[in-house]
Amino acid sequence: MSNSFNDREKAFESKFSHDQETDFKINARRNKLLGLWAAGKLGLSDDEADAYAQEVVKADFEEVGHDDVVRKVLADFTEKGIDISKHLIETELLKLTAVAREQVVSKE
């Protein structure tokens, strides 16, 4: 009985760990896609867009949730005089979450 319980516990721990890793990959991919979307709106070149997308990914490590990412992109739009609302950025973020999930899950 103990072995069965230990096996189940290990299976749950393994699944939890896998789910956490998958969520991390999805969020990182989503943030990169958002960065590339924003880079297009900002008129950045391909190389600049890739670098900017990495900045957006790094911005997500400031706090839990996606507010730090939205705040960074919104500040960059505001700095460049581009009139895009926080709501529009959050809507794009939601759309890109689905895209990122598909991309990450299809690679597993």
Secondary structure by P-SEA (a helix, b strand, c coil): caaaaaaaaaaaaaaaaaaaaaaaaaaaaaaaaaaaaaaaaacccaaaaaaaaaaaaaaaaccccaaaaaaaaaaaaaaacccccaaaaaaaaaaaaaaaaaaaaaac
